[in-house]
Amino acid sequence: MPVERLPIVLGPDPQRVLFRPFDPADELRCSRIFGRVAGMGDAEVRAELAATLEAFGQRHARFRQMLLDRYRQVRGCALTDEEPDEARRLLIGAYFTQEYALESSALFNPSMVWHPDQSGLARGERRFVLSLRALGEGHLSCIGFRSGVADGNGDLRLDPVTPTVSVPQAHPNPSYDKRLFRQKLAELDLWGAFASEVLAGLPERFTLQALQDQTEAVLRRSRGLVHEAEALAQGILALAQANYQMRFPPELPLSARIIYPATPAERKGIEDARFVAFRDDDGSLTYYATYTAWDGSVFFPQLLETRDFLRFRSSTLNGPEVRNKGFALFPRRIKGRYAMLGRQDGENLYLMYSDNVHFWYRKTLLARPTHPWEYVQIGNCGSPIETSAGWLVLTHGVGAMRRYAIGAMLLDLDDPSRVIGRLPEPLIAPNENEREGYVPNVVYSCGGQVHAGWLILPYAMADYATTFARIDLEALLQVLLRHPPKP
């Protein structure tokens, strides 16, 4: 199957840094920092602040405001209630702040959707959004974005990238549904006497603050295994905090927007967003992305939702079949129901249907590892793409020496549980230029698009950098149809 690799590479850039809190080991150290700054003379404060602003001010938008915000966050460490002047507040904020090179290690696992703004383009052109997994210090992942245009020939051009980046303010959901919250606690093995007592004191819809107050009250009354009760309390609050909203300023360019871990469930990273433009039955368009939140020990499947890439809502995916990684939502309902691919057992590909995009209760087996290049496991490489011949599903397979390759299968449009074609050989396997990197011998994607007769596929090389390929769509479909699955 001919594949045209494009001469475009997006690599990690250590110069792109974001503003991150620095938290000393204990509160006494924080108080001593406050005391040292309080003891500085006015001229010394002005000189130190001027040097800090000169060294870092051009590297961050709204730098002064961020320092003042950071000061307010650590104000509780102050030795007195007396409010210092603005220069000292700015300087104190700087002492509790650090830069973080969000993509210093890798920029990989891309997904591609068409941009909500298609204005100002020539005939045959379409603007796209590319999401990327950015990996930095401490193996911490976040979501970054790029944009570009695909022309009528299937050629790509990428927009310039901003030198500065920003993260949005995260806000908890306004309220939580008690019944659904209880159900999710049970799925996480957090339901028991402690959680029951917490929810018993809450109304049918409650706020995060009410949950925090009630959890603390039950914790104070707890007897016996205090550490166990504290762990349960942390788990209950982490679940609530995993459902939140965020918003970027409208003037912020797309490449400057970074979705950074914002909750306890995400504290070790956000992985592998699979974006899809979902067209509902009423014609409305919503961009969904499944992603994996990691707290260092447990993976939490999450669902991101936006209409404009400015305002986002992040929610937990729920139900007994929400396990493991790699979920991919179909771009429309099928016979009135949502449909999604998953790999719950870490080995095989499954299909699920649901009336609610946030809850998934049953799965059916769709495909097993069949060919030698995928004998270890298979999974999807993004949301299915609708074509006249069927649902085009890009897959990944893991073979000998843990080599990852990208394949494809075709599902029936009306009944996606029917596999009607499957490539016997990889569509893309790592070549000599792609096999070396952060994790060798891996090519991987979280989703491509069809345009001008081409399958345009962004993909990661060795978990390090991102490139693109294009494949003649009609030729690919014909090959798939010539290879139906064996009975």
N, C-alpha and C positions, 0 to 999 in steps of 0.2 A: 504494500500500500504506500504510494508516494507521499512523503511528508516534506514540506518546505519549511526549514528552520529559518526564522527571520533574524537579521543582524541587529537585534535589540537586546541589551542586557541591563537589568536594573540590579545593581549591587548595593551592599550595605554602605552607609555613609556615616562615619563616626563624628562628622561635624554637625549633624542634626541632633540637637540636644533639647530636652525639655526640663522644666522646672519641677523639682521633686522635694518633698519635705525631708529634712535631716533631723532625726530624733536621737539625741544622746541616750546612753544606756539607762539612766535613771533620772528621777525628778530633781535630785540634789545637784547633779551636774547642770541641769537646765537653770536652776536657781543661781548657781555660781556664775554662769554666763551672763545672766541678767545683772548680777552684782558687778561684774567686771566692766560691763558697758556703762552702768550707772556711775562708776568711778572715773570714767574718762573725762578729760576736760572738753569743753565745747569745741575748741579748735581741733583737737585730736579726733573728735567724732566727725566733724565736717570733712577733715582730710581723709579719714578712712572710708567714709561713705562715698566721697567723690571718686576715690580710687576704685571702689567696688562698682559704682555706676558706670565708670569709664570702661572697666574690664568686661562687664557682663551686660550692660544695658542694651547694646545693639544685637545681642544674641536672643533676646526675648521680647515679644510684644507685651505691652502693659507691665513692664518690669517693676516700676515703683508700686503699682497697685498690688501686684502679687506679693511683694515684700510686706506691704501693710497688711494684707490678708493673712500672711503667714504669722506676723506679729500677733494678730488677734487670736490665732489658733493656739499660741503658746503663752498667752498673757497670764494664764493661771500659775506659771512658774515664778512670777515676779515676787520679790521679797516684800514689797509694799503695795498699797493701793494707789499710790501717786502715779499719774499717767505721765510718761516722759514726753519730751518734745518730738516732733515728727522725724527729725534727723536720727534720733536714738531709736525710734520705732522702726524706721527703715533698716538701720544697722542691725538691730536685734533680729528682725526678720531674715536678714542675710545670713546671720550666724546659724539659723535653723533651716537653711535651705541648701540644696546641692543640685548640680546639673546631672542629668542622666542621658547617656548616648543611647537612644532607644533602638537604633538599628546598627549598632557597632559590630555585631556578630553576624547577622544574616537578615535578608529581606526576601521572603519566599512564600510559598503556598498561596498563589493568587487566585482570586475569583473575579469574574468580569460580568457586568450588567450594563445595560444602556442607560445613559445619564437622564435624569428627569428634565433637563434643559437641552432641547435640540434646536435652539434658535441660532441664527447666524451661520448656518452651514451651507455648503454648496450641494448641488444635486448629487445624490448617491452617497453622501457622507452621513455618518452617525457618530455622535459623541458617546464615549463610554466612561464608566467608573471602574477602576481597578482597586480592589481591596488587597492588602498584603499583610502577612504576619511579620512584624518587625521584632527582632530578637536582640536584646542588649545584655548588659552586665547582669550576672547572676542567673542566666538562662531565663530571663523574664520576657514574656511575649506581650505585645499589644497589637492593635489594629491600626494600620496606616492606609492612606488612600493616594491614588494617582488618577489623572484623567488624560484623555487623549481622543483622537478621532480616527475612525476607520473610513477610508474613502471608497469610491465605487469600484476600485480594482482590488479591494481587500488589503491595501497597504495601510500601515499604521503610522501615526505621528503622535508623540507624547507631549503633553503640555509641560512648561517649565515647572520646576519644583521650588517651593519656597525655602529659604534658608532657616526660617524659624518655624516652630511648631507650638501648638497649644492643646491643652486638654480641657474638656468641658466640666462644668460643675455638675456633680451628680446629686440628685434629690430622690429621697424615698418615695414610693408610691403614696398617693394621698390616703388610701385606705386599703384594707385587706379583708377578704371574705373568709369568715371563720371556718366554714365547712371545707372549702378548698385548702385552706391552710392546714387544717387537721389531716386531710388526706395526704398532703405532701410530707408532713411530719412522719406519718406512718411509712411512706415509701422510703424515707431516709433513715428508718429505724430509730427515730427520735420520740415516737409516741409511747407513752407510759404514764405512770402516776404523776410524775413531775409536770409533763406537758399538759396532761388533763387538768391539773389544778390551775395552771397558767391560763388556759383557754376558758375555764369555767368562770373566771372573773372578768371576761371581756364580752362586749356586745357582738352581734352578728357581723357588723363591720367595724373595724378598729384601726387606729393609726399606729405608726411605729412607736411614737412616744408612749401611747397607752400600753403597748406590748412591752416596752422596756420597763415601765413602772411596775406592771403586774409581774413580770419575770423577776425583777429585783425583790419584790415583796415576797414572792413564793420562795426565792432563794434564801432570804433572811429567816424564813420559818422552817427551812429544811433541817432535818435531823439525820444523823448517821453519816453517809458517804458524801461529804461536802464536795470533794473533788469531782465525783461523778455528777452531782447536781450542777456544779459550775460548768462542766463540759456540756451538759444538756442545755443549760441556759445559753451558752455561746452558740450552740447549734441552732436553737430556736431563733435567736436574733439574726444569725447569719442567713437563715432562710428568708426572713423578711427583708433584709438588706440586699439580697440577691435580686429583688424585684425593684427596679429603680428607673428614673428618667434622667436624661441629660440633654443639654442644648448648647450648640456653638453659636457665637456671634455671626450674623449673616454676612458681615464683611470679610470673614476669615476664608481664604482660599481653601479649596478642597484638600490640597496636599499638605496644608498646615494643620488639618484636623486629625487628632490622635485619640483613639478610644483606649484609655489606659485602665488597668485594673483599679476598680473603685470600691470593691466590697471584700469582706473576709473570704468569700468563696473564690474570689479571683486573685488573691494576694500573691500567688505564684505564677499567674499569667492567664492570658486570653489566647486561645489557640484556634487556628484554622476556620475562620469565618467563611461560610458558603452562602454568598448572597444570591438571591433570586428575585426578579421582578414578578410579583404575583398579581395577576389580573382576576379580580373577583367577578361573580356573576352579574353584579350591577355595573360593571365597567371600571370600577375604582382600581387604582394601582397602588400597591404597597410593596416596599422592598423589605423582605425578610432575610435574616441570616441566622442559620444555626451556628453555634460556636461552642467551644469547650472551655469552661472555667476550671481552674485547678488551684486548690488551696494547699498543695504540697503533699496531700495524701489521698484525696478523693477528687474524681473528675465530675463536674456538674454540667450536663448539657443545658445550654441556654438558648433563648430565641431573642434576636435583636429585631427591632421593627422601626422603620422610618418611611417617610414619604418624600423627603427633600434632602437627606444627608446633613441636615442641621439639627433636627430634633429626633432623638432616639429614645426608645423604650426597651429595656432589657428585662426579660421575664424567665422564670424557670420553666423548663419543659417537664411535664408531669405525666404520670401513669406508669404502670408496671413494665411497659416495654421501652421506657426511656432509660436505657442503660448503655454504657460504653460511649464511643465517640462516632463521628462521621455520619451525622444525619443530613439528609438533603431533601428539601421540600420540592414537590412538583410546582410548576408555575401557574397552575389553575386547578380548580376543583375537577374531580372526575366523578360524574354521576352524582353531583351535589355534595361530594365529600372531599375533604383535604386528603392528600396522599403524600407519603414520605418514604424515602429509603433509609435503611439503617443497617448497622452491623453489630447487633447486640451481643453476639457470642464471640466477637473478635476474629471471626473466621469466614462467615458466610454473609451473603447479601440478602436482606429481607425487605418486604413491602408492607406498609401499614396504611390504614384508612382511619379517618376520624371526623366527627362532626365539629370538633373544637381543635383549633390549631395548637393549643397549649396542652392537650391531653391525648395520650396514646395508650390504648389498652390491649390491642391484639396485633400480631404480626404473622405473616406467612412467608415461607422460604421462597426466595426468588432465584438464587443462583449459588452454586457451590464452586470451590476451586476445581477446575476441570483440566487445564492445560499445565504443562510443566513449569512455565514461567509464573504461575500463580498458585502453586501447590501449597504454599504456606498459608496464604489468606488472600481474600479479595475484598474490595470496598469500592465506594463510588468516588469519582473525581468531580463532584459538583452536582447541581440539580439537573434533572433530565431536561433535554432540549426538544421542543415539539417540532417535528418535521412532517411532511406529507406521508412519509413511509412509516412513521411510528415515533415513539419516544426514544431519542438518542441518549443513551446513558454512557458517559465516560467512566471507566473503571480504573482501578489500580490493582495490580497483582504483585505478590511478593514471592520470589522464587529462590533458587539456590544462592548461597552467599548473601542472603537477605537483600537481593537486588529488587528494587521497585521499578515497575514498568507500567505504562498507561495503555489500557485497552479500550474496547467499546462493545456495547451490545445494543440491540434494538428491541423495544417492547411494543406490543400492540397498543394503538392509540386508545381504544375503547376499554380494553382489559389489560392493564399493564402487568398483570400477573403472568401473562404469556410472553415468554422470550421468543422472538421470531428471528433473531439473528445474533451471532456472537463471533467476534474475531478470534481465530485460532492462534494468531501471533500478536505480539504487542504492536500497537500503533506507534508508540514512542518508547524506546529503551535508552538508557543513558549511553551516550557515545564517549569517545575519549576526551572530548572537551567538556563533558557534563558530569563525569563520574567523580571528580575530585572536589571536596568541599567539607563543610561542617559534618555531614553524614554522607560518606561515599556511596556511590552506586544507587542513587535515588533520583527519579523524576516523579513529580507529583503536581496535581492541580486541584483547585477547589471550584473550577467552573469556567467554561468558555461560552462563546456565542456564535451564531450563524449570521453571516453578512455577505452579500454580493456573490453568493454561490460558494462561499468558503466556510469551513469550520475554523474559527479563529480561536486558538488555544494558548492562553498564557500558562506557563508551567515553571515549577521550581527545579533547579539543578542542585543536587547534593545538599539540600536543606541550607543553601547558602545564598543563591541569587536567583533572579527570575528572568525568563526569556519568553519568546513567543514562537509558535509554529502555525502554519495554516495548511489545511487539507481540503481538497476538492470534495464538497459535500456529496454531490451526486455519485461520484466514484466510490466514496466510503459507504453510502447506503446500498449501492449495488453489491459491493463485496459482502456486507452484512447479510443481505437477503440471500446470497448464495451459500451462506453458512448457517442454516438453521440448527438449533441444538439437536443433539442426538437423542432419540427416545430413551 
